[in-house]
Amino acid sequence: MLSLNGAGVARRVLDSMNETLVHRGPDSGGAFVNGRVGLAARRLAIIDLAGGDQPIANEDGSITVVQNGEIYNYRELRAELERAGGHRFSTQSDTEVLVHLYEEHSPDFVSRLRGMFAIALWDERRRRQVRTRAQCSPTLRGHTGGSTRRAAPLPPTNSARTRARIRTASS
């Protein structure tokens, strides 16, 4: 979630949005809020059952990421990052590879990935939000109350009013 009107992201709104996606990830949920930026994720634990909860940040907390999907080549990328840059990992998850790969390759990090995924990343130092999607389930985008919101598909039980404000994103 990105506030476009200068106001901060309301944690309660982000948490509420995240709860509507529990059907997409019943094992855990988490959120990150930093002023105008909010990231949230629901998780279906498949890789690193105990330690892969999201959002995940780099060592100093300056880069935070959430992702939906699977990075097929994360083990190879992790080994490369440990050798080349001395990055420290605290989980065995494919998501954690993303923050370190971004540190090494900035916006081009996505070209190194193989898999099906949707990624949202916040870079605090550069004050930059990076979003991408590759062969993953649809991402929905909505604009309400001075903010833009992106999410996986909503369950059919949501109100017609909510569904009317959301349109399928083209990227």
C-alpha positions in Angstrom: 0.0 0.0 0.0 1.3 3.4 -0.9 -0.3 6.6 0.4 -0.4 9.2 -2.5 -1.9 12.0 -0.5 1.1 12.5 1.9 -0.7 10.8 4.9 0.8 7.8 6.5 -0.5 4.3 5.9 -2.9 3.3 8.6 -1.7 0.0 10.2 -5.3 -1.0 11.0 -6.4 -0.6 7.4 -3.4 -2.6 6.2 -4.1 -5.4 8.7 -7.7 -5.5 7.8 -6.8 -5.8 4.1 -4.4 -8.6 4.9 -7.0 -10.5 6.9 -9.3 -10.6 3.8 -6.5 -12.7 2.1 -6.3 -15.4 4.8 -7.7 -17.8 2.2 -4.5 -17.3 0.2 -2.2 -17.9 3.2 -3.7 -19.4 6.3 -0.4 -20.2 8.0 0.8 -16.7 9.0 0.4 -13.1 8.2 2.6 -10.1 8.7 2.9 -6.4 8.0 5.4 -3.6 7.7 4.5 0.1 7.9 6.9 3.0 7.4 5.2 6.3 6.8 3.6 6.4 3.4 4.5 2.7 2.7 2.8 -0.5 3.9 3.6 -4.0 2.9 1.6 -7.0 4.1 1.7 -10.7 3.3 -0.3 -13.9 4.0 1.7 -17.1 3.9 1.0 -20.7 3.0 4.1 -22.3 4.5 5.8 -24.5 1.9 9.5 -23.6 2.1 11.1 -23.0 5.6 8.1 -23.9 7.6 9.4 -22.4 10.8 11.3 -19.3 9.7 9.9 -17.9 6.5 7.3 -15.5 7.8 7.0 -12.2 5.9 7.8 -9.4 5.6 11.5 -10.1 5.6 14.2 -7.4 5.8 17.9 -7.3 5.2 20.4 -7.1 8.1 20.0 -3.4 8.8 16.3 -3.2 8.0 16.7 -0.8 5.1 15.1 -3.1 2.6 11.9 -5.0 3.3 10.1 -7.4 1.0 7.0 -9.5 0.6 6.3 -12.0 -2.1 3.7 -14.4 -3.3 4.8 -17.5 -5.2 8.0 -19.4 -5.4 11.5 -18.6 -6.5 12.7 -21.9 -8.1 16.4 -21.0 -8.2 16.7 -19.5 -4.7 19.2 -22.1 -3.4 21.7 -21.3 -6.2 21.2 -17.5 -5.7 21.7 -17.8 -2.0 24.9 -19.7 -2.4 26.2 -17.1 -4.8 25.2 -14.3 -2.4 26.9 -15.9 0.5 30.2 -16.4 -1.5 30.3 -13.1 -3.3 28.9 -10.6 -0.8 29.1 -12.2 2.5 25.4 -11.8 3.1 23.9 -13.2 6.3 20.7 -15.2 6.1 18.4 -15.8 9.1 16.0 -18.1 7.3 15.9 -20.9 4.7 13.2 -19.2 2.8 13.2 -18.2 -0.9 11.8 -14.7 0.1 14.9 -13.7 2.1 17.1 -14.2 -1.0 15.2 -11.3 -2.6 16.5 -8.5 -0.2 20.1 -9.6 -0.7 19.8 -10.0 -4.4 18.3 -6.5 -4.6 21.2 -5.2 -2.6 23.6 -6.6 -5.2 21.7 -6.0 -8.4 19.2 -3.2 -7.5 16.2 -3.1 -9.9 17.8 -5.7 -12.2 17.6 -8.3 -9.5 14.4 -9.7 -11.0 16.2 -10.8 -14.2 18.1 -13.3 -12.1 14.9 -15.0 -10.8 13.2 -18.1 -12.1 9.8 -18.9 -10.8 6.2 -17.8 -10.4 6.0 -14.7 -8.1 4.7 -11.3 -7.3 7.1 -9.1 -5.3 6.7 -5.8 -3.4 9.9 -4.3 -2.0 10.6 -1.1 -0.1 14.1 0.4 -0.2 14.3 3.0 2.6 17.6 4.5 1.6 16.5 5.2 -1.9 12.9 5.8 -0.9 11.9 3.5 -3.7 9.1 0.9 -4.0 9.7 -1.9 -6.4 6.9 -4.1 -7.6 7.0 -6.9 -10.1 5.1 -10.0 -11.2 6.1 -13.0 -13.3 3.8 -15.8 -14.2 1.8 -15.5 -11.0 -1.8 -15.3 -10.0 -3.5 -12.0 -10.8 -2.6 -9.0 -8.8 -5.5 -6.6 -8.1 -5.0 -2.8 -7.8 -7.3 -0.3 -6.2 -7.2 3.4 -5.6 -9.2 4.8 -2.7 -8.8 7.4 -0.1 -5.6 8.8 -1.5 -3.7 5.5 -1.6 -3.0 2.8 -4.1 -3.4 -0.8 -3.0 -2.3 -4.1 -4.6 -3.3 -7.6 -3.5 -4.0 -11.2 -4.6 -7.6 -11.9 -5.6 -10.2 -11.1 -3.0 -12.6 -13.9 -1.8 -16.0 -13.8 -3.4 -17.6 -13.0 -0.1 -16.4 -9.4 -0.1 -18.9 -6.6 -0.6 -19.9 -5.4 -4.0 -18.8 -1.9 -3.0 -15.2 -3.2 -2.3 -15.1 -5.2 -5.5 -16.3 -2.2 -7.6 -13.3 -0.2 -6.4 -10.8 -2.8 -7.5 -9.6 -3.5 -11.0 -7.2 -6.1 -12.4 -3.7 -4.7 -12.7 -2.0 -5.0 -16.1 1.4 -5.2 -14.5 
